């Protein structure tokens, strides 16, 4: 066996334990996400322009999430299981996007299996945190989501969405409560009564 073959064999042996560890961590994260039924808390968001917003979020898996922004941000974002509605309260307008075409679908879908879907582009473990970058392997142009978890206990604390235009939106979560009762009406996307509402595909 020549030196190159020996080197490749050694690298393969070194990579195998890391790959196995990544698979275990992805299985653990998938199980954690699937165990979440409802979740509420506060959030801080930094958008691609560096603007900071705060508010409250409600999550009810599968498929539903609500972001209520504090003033002066006029936005309200609701995913109802099929659509994501972005409400601009200044103009009473609503734009709708298919949830399945957004990175958030990776954590809101009914059965999360990050290891089997080929969605994970990278996993990093450091300083008591795990960072998992994922994207739709069939549509990488739709952007990616990097989820940041604490390790012990395992808990989703932050995500970063990189959009198709090269912008990044960071959302940090705090004061979270799980297993709380949330009324279904919280996830109803309002119909506009004025302004211009659009459905975008």
Residue, then its C-alpha position, 0 to 999 in steps of 0.5 A: x500500500x502506498x503512502x497516499x492509500x495509507x493516508x486516505x485509510x487513516x483519514x477514513x478511520x478518523x472520520x468514522x467516529x466523528x460521523x457516528x457522533x454526528x449521527x447520534x447528535x442529530x438523532x437526539x436533536x430530532x427526538x427533541x424537536x419531535x417531543x415539542x408540542x407547544x412552546x412560548x417565550x420571548x425573542x430578540x431578532x436582528x434582521x439583515x439590515x442590522x435592525x433589532x426587534x423584540x417580541x413574543x413567540x408562540x409555537x405549536x407543532x406541527x406547522x404553527x408558529x406566531x411572532x408578535x413584534x413589539x412597537x415600533x416594528x409593525x410586523x406580525x408573522x404567523x405560520x398556520x401549518x400551510x402558509x406563512x403570513x407576514x402582516x404589516x399592521x401599518x397598511x393592514x396588508x398580508x403576504x403569504x408564502x408556502x411554509x414548505x418553501x421556507x427553512x422554518x419548515x425543517x423544525x416545524x414539520x410533523x416528523x423531523x429526522x435530520x439524519x435521514x433527510x440529507x438536510x444537514x450541511x454541517x454540525x459543530x459542537x463547542x462550549x456547551x452548544x451545538x450548531x446545526x446548519x440545514x437546508x432543503x437538499x432539493x432546493x438549496x436556493x431557498x436558503x438555510x437555517x442554522x439552529x443553535x442548541x444548548x447541550x445539557x439540557x438539550x434546548x433550542x435557543x437560537x436560529x439564523x436564517x440565511x436567505x436567497x439574497x445573502x441576508x441573515x436573520x438571527x432570532x434568539x429565544x428566552x424565557x421559554x415554557x413548553x407544554x402550555x395550552x395555546x388557543x388555535x386562533x393564535x395561528x389564524x392568518x388574518x384576512x386583509x381589510x385594506x391595503x394589498x395582500x399577496x400570495x407568493x409562490 
